[in-house]
Amino acid sequence: MACPSPFLKGVDRKPSTGSDRLPPSGLPGGSRLSSTTTDRGCGVRCWEEAEPFLIERAAEDLRSGGEVHPCLVAFAGLHPLLVAWLRPFAKGAYADPMTELLALAVPLGANRLAASFGGRATSLSDPVPPVCEGVGDLRQRVLCIERADAVGRRVRASSTMLAFDLLAGQVGWGQRLDHDGPTGWINAAMAAALQGRRRLRAEAGQIREQALRCDRLGHRMVLAPAALARLDLSHLQPGPD
């Protein structure tokens, strides 16, 4: 079922409620850091694949019966650096986990970022649907993809909103809305981080400590092999499936 109107408002991003559906790392000691390998189903090869990657991962979450697990993809030009599934956070409290990952991705060399979140949206032209006890939340479910791209003379922020319905375990994608420019805190924060990336440069040891800190906080991260080697984390390789 498509969105009832081409204009949506009031996007309410859903919280991350746990780590039981996160992709397993297969690493000794339970570490969440691994190297990017496409044969393990957690790799994205080029920037043009970032959006399809995020959509497919969201669909996998939904088909498993859960909510969309927020995900961040970071690139350095044409080369993938990092894929991260955000640690659990309370409803609306995505600022801290996003900041933690931006503090890793940008010093690591990222100049392209994309993040996905699940949420709810209402129409500008239709009555506001109810969100109340006994009725539930009847607002349209949506997948939000926020982007910031610093390849070129200026940082470009953009976003996509995809309406969807989940019926009998199958995801039905509805209307798509694309917007150029900042649309909220998330892609504005990503754009600001990329604009200030020269000030956020750090030594490899400092970046390594931030990677380990993100790991301890509960983020699930997949780093490119070159990034693992630069941070002296090359001993963390994917284990057997």
PyMOL commands that set and color helices and strands:
alter all, ss='L'
color gray80, all
select helices_A, chain A and resi 28-30+38-40+47-63+95-105+185-195+204-217+225-230
alter helices_A, ss='H'
color red, helices_A
select strands_A, chain A and resi 8-13+33-35+71-76+79-85+112-123+131-132+136-137+140-149+156-167+170-180+220-223
alter strands_A, ss='S'
color yellow, strands_A
deselect
rebuild
show_as cartoon
